[in-house]
Amino acid sequence: MTPSRPRAARQAWISGEVEEAARLAAEAGDDRLLVLADLVRGRFEPALARYEALTNAHRLRALDEPVAHAWLHLDLPDRACEHLRRRRRRVPPDLALRRDHPMTVKAPEPVTLPFADHPLAAYLPAVEGAVNGHQVLLHLDTGGTFLVMGAERAAAMGVESVPNGRRFHGVTRTQVRVGLAHELDLGGAVLANVPVDVVPTLTGAQDIVIMGTCLLRRFLSTVDTPAGRLLLAPRGRHAPPVGTQVPFYLWGDHFMFARGGYGTRDLVFFVDSGLVHVLEDEDGTLRQAAVLATRSQYRAWGVPRADLAATHLKAAHPLRLGALEQPGHLLSIAPTRTAPWSGFGGITVEGLLSQAFLAEYAWTLDFDRHEYTFLDGRGTPSRP
């Protein structure tokens, strides 16, 4: 029996088939699902207009935070606060800071930042920047928000912070504080009032500063690992390069996800370039895992149970992101039974895809079109 259109739309949504879910939801008149589909595709104004047209009875609590994030993406934190108050939801400290101290960006020209030398450079590239006048290396991590650093580092840089609840850093749930960097200088691109997440897990050997998706999306950003550089161009004034395009979606403020696969199986990956699991290959060579997933997720991929006894395994089939395909990667097994990244707005996410896959390309993140553009190490369009 053919499923009804509302049910089929929901099934498509759960599978991460966003365009098909939107088409079926439009036919079924499911405006709530259409709001979500517009939000993850970056169509914030249509999503908000559709949301405002819903009756109060149809404004589900599950839509409250996604709608607030839409106002933030439009740089209207006051409207986000107003929305949460109207919904009788608490305004979190990070949102209040952004309302009272709006972030600004001055980047009249494109800038190029060479990758810096660092023990983690091969797995987590870093560029030089200045936070409140302090020179620092900023590690590129699409799994991060704006700036993320430890408490001692924040204090040394003059970043005052207040408690901001608990959230996951990797697979660890931890207390988080939030503050503002009064100035961030990225080679002449200058940002003021940049939100800073202060987490206790970034200490000791992990005392690094992370620059995440919320900052990269302020630009037309290109992470060019083969050439060892980050290019930041003003948004809306430069076209992305011609290359292999892969649509991506955005949940919340920074969770990018895209369709890919393992062998013939289609999957949805959280694109997290900050995933650093360095493991020993069969010949003793240290390599970065390309994927992190739980045992149950790998079982859903079709991986035999016997292959999941250790902490990692070698991929028996190629990994895919859009039309791109790479064989021979290492897959890391998460130490938890369930994954904090297992669902974005009801979409099933089946693993994290890391820099080990992305490092072969210069890849441009275009937040106007919600597309990645990939070129290989020779600067030519990447093909499967």
Secondary structure by P-SEA (a helix, b strand, c coil): ccccaaaaaaaaaaacaaaaaaaaaaaacaaaaaaaaaaaacccaaaaaaaaacccccccccaaaaaaaaaaaaccaaaaaaaaaaacccccaaaaaaaabbbbbbbcbbbbbccccccccccbbbbbbbcccbbbbbbbbcccccbbbcaaaaaaacccccccbbbbcccbbbbbbbbbccbbbcccccccbbbbbbbcccccccccccccccccccccccccccccbbbbcccccccccccbbbbbbbccccbbbbbbbcccccccccccccccccccccccbbbbbcccccaaaaaaacccccccccccccccbbbbcccccccbbbbbbbccccccccccccbbbcccccccccccccccccccccbbbbbccccccccc
